[in-house]
């Protein structure tokens, strides 16, 4: 992974830049797709938050997804450590999701359970086991996609701000998103 380190209205110490290259390079072993990680240092000028003086943001586009983390700390090195740990956790989570999504139903059975038991369960009547209620505020499809990713769901039901109609955004098998709109 190509790591690009820069400062936003500040100068990044050479040692902190080296630590960022090492830590992000170590985290990038999870995905070997030659992507780029953008590491941005910034100094927070708020005197009330003396314990949170430096902020580090890591942004990368990996496997068709954007992974972004940020952390604040009293010094540049601690901020890099925190961000790199968060980045590695996000990469692991993304890889696990991609692996789970690509598996077929046959491979998801545990402990050699037979598929006959699944068929027996399907013969009975279906019952609703949980009901969720939430307030829906109008949003665009892009906002709904972001909200869906943040929640970790495979689909998201929302009120479209442009059309005023209820829509469903979902993950397709090819890795893209699909949108269901009423006619």
N, C-alpha and C positions, 0 to 999 in steps of 0.2 A: 504494500500500500504506500502510495506517495503521500508524505506528510508535509503540508505547507503551514509554516508557523509565521504569524505576523501579529503586530500590536496595533491596537486602535487608539490613536493619539497617545502613544507611549512607546518606549524602547524596551524590547524584550531582552533580558540578559542571555548571554550565550549559553550559560549553564542550564538555564530554564528551557531554552530551545532544545538543547541536547537531551534533557530529560523527557521533553514532550515527544521527540523523535523516537526515543527508546520505548517509552510506555505505549504510545499509539502503535508502533511497529509490533510490539508484543501482542497487543489486543487484536491486531489485524490478521493474526494467524488463523482466526476463525473463518474468514472469507479471503480466498486468494484470487480475487478477480481483478486486481490491478487498479482498484478505484483510488480516489483521492480523498484525504481527510484534511479539512481546513481547520486549523487550530488558531483561535483568535484570543489574544490577551487584551484585557482592558483594565484600567485602574479606576476604581470608584472613588469619587472625590467627597463623598458624604462624611463629615466629621463624626456623625453619630454612630456610624457603623465601622468603627476602627478595627473590629475583629474580622470584617469582611471587606478588605481593601482591594483585592485583586479578583477579577472574574475571568474564567477560561471557558470558552465555548468551542465545542468540537462538532463539526457538521460534515457528514459524508453521505454520498449517494451510493448505496450498495444494493445489488440485486433488485433494482427497480424501486427501492424504498429510500426515503431520507431518514437518516438517523442523526438526531441532534441532542446533545447534552450540554449542560452548563453547571458550573459550581463556583462558589466564592470562598475565599480563604484569606488569612492575614498576609500570606506571602505567595509568590508565584509558584514555588515548588509544591506547596500543599494544594493549591488550586489545580495544578496539573495532575497530581496524584488522584484527587477526588474525581476529576473529570474523566481520567483514563479508566478508573474503576467502573464508573457509571457507563462509559462507552462500551467497555467489554461486556458488561451485563446486558446492555441493549443488543449487542451483536449476537450474543448467545441466545437471547430470547427470540430475535428475528430468525436465526437459523433453525431453532426448534419449531417455530411456526411454519416455516417453509417446508421442513421435513414432514411435519404432521399433515399439512395440506396436500402434499404429494402422495401420501400413502393411500392405498385403496382400502375399502371396507374389510376385505379378507385379511389384511395385515394388521388390523386394529384389534383383533380378538386376543384376549389374554389367557394365559395358562391353558392352552389347547381347548378352549371352549368350542363346542360344536356349533355350527351355524343353524342346526335344527332347533336349538333352544331359542334362538332369535326369531325363527319363523313361528314357533309356538306362541311367543309373546305377541307377535303381530296379529294373530287371529282374534284376540280378545278386543273388547271395545277400548278406544282411546279415551283417556281422561286428562283433564287439565290439572296439572300438579302445582302450577305457580302462576300468579297474575302480577304483572308490574304496571304501575301507574306513574306517569311522569308528566310534567308540564312541558308542552312543546312550544318553543319559540321559533319564529321563522328564521331560516338559514339557507345559504346557498349549498349547492351540491359539494363544493370544495370544502366548506366548513363541516358538512356532514361527514365527508371522508376523513377529515382530520379527527373529528370527534369519535368516529368508529375505530380508528387506529389507536387513539388514546385509551378507549375502553377495552380494546382487544376483542371486539365482536366480529362475527363474519357478516353481519348485516346491520343496517341502521335505518329506522323508520323516522321520517322527519317531515316538517311542513316547509315546502319550497317557498322561499321569499319572493321569487320572481313570478311564479304562476299562482301561488296561493293554494296549491293542491298538495295532498299528502303523497309522498313518494317513498320508495325503498331503495337504498343503496346497498349493494352486496359484492362480495368477493367472487370472482369467476375462477374456474379451474385453471385458466391460463395465466393467472396472477394479476389480471387487470380488474377494474371495478365495473359493475353493471348498474344501471339505473332503471327502475320500474316506475313509470308514470301512468296515471289514469288517463283514459281517452277523453 
